[in-house]
Amino acid sequence: MDDELRLLRAARHTVTGPAALLGDPALRGRAAEYVADLTRPYGLRVPDGLFDAPPGALGQSYGEMAAELIPAVVPPDEPVDVLVLAFAVHDVLPGRATAAYLSHVCPGTPMSFALCDQGSAAAFTGLRIAREYGCRRALLVTVEQAVLPYDAGVPVPARHRAVAMLWGALADDGAHRGDGDATGGTVGHGDNGATGDDGGAGGPERIALGGGARVTALRQHADVRADDVAALAAGEVRELTAGRTDVAVVLGADLAAAWPGHRGDTVTIGPARQPSTGLWWALLDRLAGDAARPRPVVAADYEPGLGYLSVVALEPVGRSEPVGERRADEREQPLVRLRGADGDPDPGAGQRHHQDARLPGALGERHGPLPQR
């Protein structure tokens, strides 16, 4: 297939009610036993009687969260070829084959993958799989829950959230019939700050995307140290925008924290403590906010625990020039205002990382292994 995927539809959800499966006493008992067995070798303890608590206090089912979103983005007559479920925190029933279950409820009964242990890089890797798989339509779902039945020693996400994005081959013009049949309304967007509202609570929120957006670049860097990430991120943004001033930038909260001085009129920052969904939540805010006058977007996030920097560039469908080119009237304009705390980052930092044999390059340009941990 054409390796340029187009984002066709998207929906998201902030879940506030209890997981339905926890209403079954047998499943509750099974979940308690399974989680206790898994955590015991690591010195973690599930408190006695925890699963006697009200279901709403025990966490969520990713199968339920994702299954509720699928009809919002995948019509019955548009079968999906591949489904990717990306997450970092396991759900209330970690022994369940959730990706296989979602294949069963998704039109097309697609090949399915589950991606974890990559933190915020997982959804980018999922998009990379979709791009390389050779399919007409791919469904990428990223999920996270805000409850664990033991003390993990690290902060858990702030909210139960899920984001579903349907991607299609750019050449498959029949896959997109416009926003009217599959989107309920636009959502707000937050310039220069976190999009930390509870949008999507109470049911799936369909996102109006206009004509959609195509992927023009997708890059993942491994083993990026915290003191190197600002320069590398700035180099990537500078390369992918080529100095154009009409390109929006969306950053995950962890990358924004590691990259001081990044703020500007074109920058949107994802909500804090949503490592799996935050970047994509903010990206949808930006695309919806720009739907009336779409513009290119570069989105990036950093996984500090594993050292992954992931970057994707999107271009509105129907635009004649890709991100990286400048119109004649823009060539004398300054670069996008993205500065580090001590001024502009080292202009050679990004290039040096590209030459490091340990780091995968841009997809479609220099292929490298997927991040593994």
HELIX and SHEET records of a PDB file:
HELIX    1   1 ALA A   20  GLY A   23  5                                   4    
HELIX    2   2 PRO A   25  THR A   39  1                                  15    
HELIX    3   3 ARG A   40  TYR A   42  5                                   3    
HELIX    4   4 LEU A   50  ASP A   52  5                                   3    
HELIX    5   5 PRO A   55  ALA A   57  5                                   3    
HELIX    6   6 TYR A   62  VAL A   73  1                                  12    
HELIX    7   7 THR A   98  VAL A  105  1                                   8    
HELIX    8   8 ALA A  121  TYR A  133  1                                  13    
HELIX    9   9 ASP A  173  ALA A  175  5                                   3    
HELIX   10  10 ASP A  179  ASP A  181  5                                   3    
HELIX   11  11 ALA A  226  THR A  241  1                                  16    
HELIX   12  12 ALA A  253  ALA A  258  1                                   6    
HELIX   13  13 GLY A  278  GLY A  289  1                                  12    
HELIX   14  14 ALA A  328  GLU A  330  5                                   3    
HELIX   15  15 ALA A  349  HIS A  354  1                                   6    
SHEET    1   A 6 MET A 111  LEU A 115  0                                        
SHEET    2   A 6 VAL A  82  PHE A  87  1                                        
SHEET    3   A 6 ARG A 137  GLU A 144  1                                        
SHEET    4   A 6 HIS A 160  ALA A 169 -1                                        
SHEET    5   A 6 LEU A   5  VAL A  15 -1                                        
SHEET    6   A 6 GLU A 205  ILE A 207 -1                                        
SHEET    1   B10 MET A 111  LEU A 115  0                                        
SHEET    2   B10 VAL A  82  PHE A  87  1                                        
SHEET    3   B10 ARG A 137  GLU A 144  1                                        
SHEET    4   B10 HIS A 160  ALA A 169 -1                                        
SHEET    5   B10 LEU A   5  VAL A  15 -1                                        
SHEET    6   B10 ALA A 213  HIS A 221 -1                                        
SHEET    7   B10 TYR A 308  PRO A 316 -1                                        
SHEET    8   B10 VAL A 297  GLU A 303 -1                                        
SHEET    9   B10 ALA A 248  LEU A 251  1                                        
SHEET   10   B10 VAL A 267  ILE A 269  1                                        
END                                                                             
